[in-house]
Amino acid sequence: MSNVVSALDGQVAPGEVTVRELGLRGMITLRGDLSSRKLQNICKKLTGVAFPKQGGVASEGDKGLAWMSPDEVLVMVPHAEAAPAVAAIEAALKGEHFLAVNVSDARAVFSVQGAFSREVIAKLAPADLHPDRFKEGMMRRTRLGQVAAAFWMVDEETFCVICFRSVAEYTFGLLKASAGAGEVGYL
């Protein structure tokens, strides 16, 4: 059995805004009918959070649900619980049309935390992050620089960012450079 390690082994770029790779996280891409009570119930049972509305995320600690598209939700659980969670989803949704895939080892997760974290993300993403337009509980699936990413606000000073593991170092570098460039003062 191989020793599973995170993409950047917990790398941290400290500063006024700290960028931190969060280590191993369990993530399951679940596609299906998001209005299905069975699907919503198993998601809530696995995560303990409310099912998100369109464009939303609900998370508590290392568990959560993120709306990814009209037929896709990202189920987040501790890394060791990802495989058993897929099995639980398959049992709960037997007979329904769905796809549940453990994508934990194909993703990297970062925290961007500090007083101007919103600006750190805004400099990189083609998304309106003005406080009137983007709030806690909302998520975006977009780009950071040249790579696909998704992010949401954990609180007023913290963002969670997910990208493909293959571009983790690039993404970390982008976030670090954006944080290091300082506050713009626009938002």
KEBAFI-522325 format. One record per residue (C-alpha): residue in one letter; chain; y, z, x. Coordinates in nm, 4 decimals, decimal comma, padded with zeros to 6 digits, always signed. Layout:
! KEBAFI-522325
+---------+--------+----------+----------+----------+
| residuo | cadena |        Y |        Z |        X |
+---------+--------+----------+----------+----------+
|       A |      A |        Y |        Z |        X |
...
+---------+--------+----------+----------+----------+
! end
This chain:
! KEBAFI-522325
+---------+--------+----------+----------+----------+
| residuo | cadena |        Y |        Z |        X |
+---------+--------+----------+----------+----------+
|       M |      A | +00,0000 | +00,0000 | +00,0000 |
|       S |      A | +00,3414 | -00,0945 | +00,1383 |
|       N |      A | +00,6328 | +00,1446 | +00,1681 |
|       V |      A | +00,8983 | +00,0314 | -00,0804 |
|       V |      A | +01,2549 | +00,0539 | +00,0500 |
|       S |      A | +01,5887 | -00,0286 | -00,1059 |
|       A |      A | +01,7847 | -00,3369 | -00,0050 |
|       L |      A | +02,0269 | -00,1596 | +00,2315 |
|       D |      A | +01,8635 | +00,1801 | +00,2732 |
|       G |      A | +02,1494 | +00,3722 | +00,1087 |
|       Q |      A | +02,4283 | +00,2173 | +00,3144 |
|       V |      A | +02,7733 | +00,3709 | +00,2487 |
|       A |      A | +03,1265 | +00,2459 | +00,3184 |
|       P |      A | +03,3464 | +00,5559 | +00,2773 |
|       G |      A | +03,7171 | +00,5407 | +00,2009 |
|       E |      A | +03,9676 | +00,5854 | -00,0787 |
|       V |      A | +03,7130 | +00,3851 | -00,2751 |
|       T |      A | +03,3576 | +00,4459 | -00,1576 |
|       V |      A | +03,0963 | +00,1719 | -00,1843 |
|       R |      A | +02,7387 | +00,3000 | -00,1830 |
|       E |      A | +02,4018 | +00,1294 | -00,2194 |
|       L |      A | +02,2198 | +00,3486 | -00,4718 |
|       G |      A | +01,8643 | +00,2989 | -00,3545 |
|       L |      A | +01,5567 | +00,2140 | -00,5568 |
|       R |      A | +01,6073 | +00,1759 | -00,9305 |
|       G |      A | +01,3614 | +00,0765 | -01,1981 |
|       M |      A | +01,4784 | -00,2292 | -01,3935 |
|       I |      A | +01,2977 | -00,4225 | -01,6608 |
|       T |      A | +01,4210 | -00,7468 | -01,8101 |
|       L |      A | +01,3236 | -00,7369 | -02,1768 |
|       R |      A | +01,3671 | -01,0532 | -02,3821 |
|       G |      A | +01,3009 | -01,0701 | -02,7518 |
|       D |      A | +01,4578 | -01,0104 | -03,0903 |
|       L |      A | +01,7165 | -00,7422 | -03,0123 |
|       S |      A | +01,7490 | -00,6599 | -03,3819 |
|       S |      A | +01,3802 | -00,5585 | -03,3948 |
|       R |      A | +01,3434 | -00,1885 | -03,4801 |
|       K |      A | +01,0259 | -00,1752 | -03,2684 |
|       L |      A | +01,2113 | -00,3120 | -02,9669 |
|       Q |      A | +01,5077 | -00,0796 | -03,0134 |
|       N |      A | +01,2821 | +00,2221 | -03,0669 |
|       I |      A | +01,0749 | +00,1702 | -02,7509 |
|       C |      A | +01,3940 | +00,1180 | -02,5493 |
|       K |      A | +01,5401 | +00,4417 | -02,6816 |
|       K |      A | +01,2123 | +00,6258 | -02,6218 |
|       L |      A | +01,1996 | +00,5093 | -02,2582 |
|       T |      A | +01,5648 | +00,5756 | -02,1756 |
|       G |      A | +01,6902 | +00,8391 | -02,4186 |
|       V |      A | +02,0112 | +00,6423 | -02,4813 |
|       A |      A | +02,1419 | +00,4533 | -02,7827 |
|       F |      A | +02,0756 | +00,0801 | -02,8022 |
|       P |      A | +02,3898 | -00,1010 | -02,6776 |
|       K |      A | +02,5996 | -00,3356 | -02,8823 |
|       Q |      A | +02,6862 | -00,6850 | -02,7610 |
|       G |      A | +02,8511 | -00,6625 | -02,4190 |
|       G |      A | +02,7725 | -00,2946 | -02,3925 |
|       V |      A | +02,5833 | -00,0513 | -02,1762 |
|       A |      A | +02,4543 | +00,2972 | -02,2416 |
|       S |      A | +02,3404 | +00,5047 | -01,9476 |
|       E |      A | +02,2740 | +00,8599 | -01,8494 |
|       G |      A | +02,1734 | +00,9358 | -01,4931 |
|       D |      A | +01,9214 | +00,6784 | -01,3728 |
|       K |      A | +01,8215 | +00,5712 | -01,7239 |
|       G |      A | +01,9998 | +00,3225 | -01,9426 |
|       L |      A | +02,0174 | +00,0012 | -02,1414 |
|       A |      A | +02,2485 | -00,2930 | -02,0761 |
|       W |      A | +02,3047 | -00,5860 | -02,3127 |
|       M |      A | +02,2572 | -00,8990 | -02,1018 |
|       S |      A | +02,2493 | -01,1825 | -02,3595 |
|       P |      A | +02,1725 | -01,2362 | -02,7305 |
|       D |      A | +01,7990 | -01,2029 | -02,6584 |
|       E |      A | +01,7941 | -00,9891 | -02,3416 |
|       V |      A | +01,8425 | -00,6252 | -02,2526 |
|       L |      A | +01,8064 | -00,4592 | -01,9123 |
|       V |      A | +01,5996 | -00,1411 | -01,9343 |
|       M |      A | +01,6793 | +00,1024 | -01,6517 |
|       V |      A | +01,4428 | +00,3864 | -01,5589 |
|       P |      A | +01,3541 | +00,5693 | -01,2359 |
|       H |      A | +01,1808 | +00,3304 | -00,9946 |
|       A |      A | +00,8414 | +00,5052 | -01,0226 |
|       E |      A | +00,8528 | +00,4741 | -01,4032 |
|       A |      A | +00,9123 | +00,0965 | -01,4170 |
|       A |      A | +00,5468 | -00,0182 | -01,4231 |
|       P |      A | +00,4406 | +00,2425 | -01,6844 |
|       A |      A | +00,7501 | +00,1486 | -01,8893 |
|       V |      A | +00,6442 | -00,2179 | -01,8951 |
|       A |      A | +00,2997 | -00,1101 | -02,0178 |
|       A |      A | +00,4618 | +00,1047 | -02,2893 |
|       I |      A | +00,6796 | -00,1887 | -02,3989 |
|       E |      A | +00,3772 | -00,4196 | -02,4136 |
|       A |      A | +00,1849 | -00,1685 | -02,6281 |
|       A |      A | +00,4805 | -00,1005 | -02,8604 |
|       L |      A | +00,5656 | -00,4679 | -02,9136 |
|       K |      A | +00,2136 | -00,6037 | -02,9486 |
|       G |      A | +00,2213 | -00,8865 | -03,2014 |
|       E |      A | +00,5918 | -00,9570 | -03,1508 |
|       H |      A | +00,7372 | -01,2396 | -02,9427 |
|       F |      A | +00,8822 | -01,0823 | -02,6257 |
|       L |      A | +00,8819 | -01,0879 | -02,2464 |
|       A |      A | +00,8996 | -00,7715 | -02,0331 |
|       V |      A | +00,9201 | -00,8110 | -01,6555 |
|       N |      A | +00,9630 | -00,5460 | -01,3875 |
|       V |      A | +01,2497 | -00,6807 | -01,1737 |
|       S |      A | +01,3153 | -00,3566 | -00,9843 |
|       D |      A | +01,2351 | -00,4894 | -00,6392 |
|       A |      A | +01,4387 | -00,8054 | -00,6919 |
|       R |      A | +01,7684 | -00,6207 | -00,7488 |
|       A |      A | +02,0162 | -00,4069 | -00,5560 |
|       V |      A | +02,2445 | -00,1479 | -00,7166 |
|       F |      A | +02,5804 | -00,0241 | -00,5901 |
|       S |      A | +02,8348 | +00,2386 | -00,6854 |
|       V |      A | +03,2043 | +00,1670 | -00,6370 |
|       Q |      A | +03,3888 | +00,4961 | -00,6762 |
|       G |      A | +03,7500 | +00,5949 | -00,6292 |
|       A |      A | +04,0988 | +00,5898 | -00,7752 |
|       F |      A | +04,1414 | +00,2098 | -00,7605 |
|       S |      A | +03,7781 | +00,1032 | -00,8097 |
|       R |      A | +03,8862 | -00,1167 | -01,1022 |
|       E |      A | +04,1019 | -00,3217 | -00,8629 |
|       V |      A | +03,8214 | -00,3492 | -00,6080 |
|       I |      A | +03,6081 | -00,5251 | -00,8712 |
|       A |      A | +03,9010 | -00,7205 | -01,0222 |
|       K |      A | +03,9778 | -00,8850 | -00,6855 |
|       L |      A | +03,6259 | -01,0304 | -00,6805 |
|       A |      A | +03,5322 | -01,1098 | -01,0417 |
|       P |      A | +03,6721 | -01,3702 | -01,2809 |
|       A |      A | +03,6910 | -01,1097 | -01,5600 |
|       D |      A | +03,9790 | -00,9315 | -01,7311 |
|       L |      A | +03,9515 | -00,5722 | -01,6097 |
|       H |      A | +04,2822 | -00,4454 | -01,7466 |
|       P |      A | +04,2266 | -00,0949 | -01,8907 |
|       D |      A | +04,3138 | -00,2254 | -02,2385 |
|       R |      A | +04,0420 | -00,4926 | -02,2139 |
|       F |      A | +03,7597 | -00,3313 | -02,0131 |
|       K |      A | +03,6509 | +00,0246 | -02,0814 |
|       E |      A | +03,3665 | +00,2646 | -02,0174 |
|       G |      A | +03,0569 | +00,1477 | -02,2052 |
|       M |      A | +03,1369 | -00,2209 | -02,1551 |
|       M |      A | +02,9550 | -00,4427 | -01,9078 |
|       R |      A | +03,0033 | -00,7889 | -01,7674 |
|       R |      A | +02,7527 | -01,0341 | -01,6361 |
|       T |      A | +02,9565 | -01,2598 | -01,4098 |
|       R |      A | +03,0171 | -01,3342 | -01,0417 |
|       L |      A | +03,1465 | -01,1362 | -00,7484 |
|       G |      A | +03,2740 | -01,3867 | -00,4973 |
|       Q |      A | +02,9993 | -01,6463 | -00,4770 |
|       V |      A | +02,7089 | -01,4496 | -00,6248 |
|       A |      A | +02,5822 | -01,3558 | -00,9681 |
|       A |      A | +02,6300 | -00,9894 | -01,0563 |
|       A |      A | +02,6619 | -00,7507 | -01,3456 |
|       F |      A | +02,8786 | -00,4394 | -01,3585 |
|       W |      A | +02,9957 | -00,1639 | -01,5884 |
|       M |      A | +03,2155 | +00,1432 | -01,5754 |
|       V |      A | +03,0313 | +00,4727 | -01,5464 |
|       D |      A | +03,3615 | +00,6591 | -01,5805 |
|       E |      A | +03,7314 | +00,5873 | -01,5157 |
|       E |      A | +03,6816 | +00,5816 | -01,1380 |
|       T |      A | +03,3244 | +00,4563 | -01,1000 |
|       F |      A | +03,1598 | +00,1175 | -01,1426 |
|       C |      A | +02,7906 | +00,0379 | -01,1174 |
|       V |      A | +02,7151 | -00,3097 | -00,9785 |
|       I |      A | +02,3822 | -00,4940 | -00,9855 |
|       C |      A | +02,3028 | -00,8103 | -00,7898 |
|       F |      A | +01,9996 | -00,9927 | -00,6564 |
|       R |      A | +01,8421 | -00,8176 | -00,3600 |
|       S |      A | +01,8640 | -01,1374 | -00,1548 |
|       V |      A | +02,2458 | -01,1181 | -00,1593 |
|       A |      A | +02,2770 | -00,7392 | -00,1289 |
|       E |      A | +02,4281 | -00,7446 | +00,2197 |
|       Y |      A | +02,6826 | -01,0102 | +00,1194 |
|       T |      A | +02,7737 | -00,8172 | -00,1967 |
|       F |      A | +02,8084 | -00,4898 | -00,0063 |
|       G |      A | +03,0356 | -00,6653 | +00,2436 |
|       L |      A | +03,2513 | -00,8097 | -00,0353 |
|       L |      A | +03,2891 | -00,4733 | -00,2048 |
|       K |      A | +03,3612 | -00,3000 | +00,1262 |
|       A |      A | +03,6268 | -00,5577 | +00,2229 |
|       S |      A | +03,7901 | -00,5407 | -00,1199 |
|       A |      A | +03,8003 | -00,1601 | -00,1067 |
|       G |      A | +03,9291 | -00,1637 | +00,2514 |
|       A |      A | +04,2125 | -00,4021 | +00,1631 |
|       G |      A | +04,3608 | -00,1259 | -00,0506 |
|       E |      A | +04,5205 | -00,0992 | -00,3861 |
|       V |      A | +04,7159 | -00,3933 | -00,5255 |
|       G |      A | +04,8944 | -00,1894 | -00,7902 |
|       Y |      A | +04,8582 | -00,4488 | -01,0643 |
|       L |      A | +04,6155 | -00,2695 | -01,2956 |
+---------+--------+----------+----------+----------+
! end
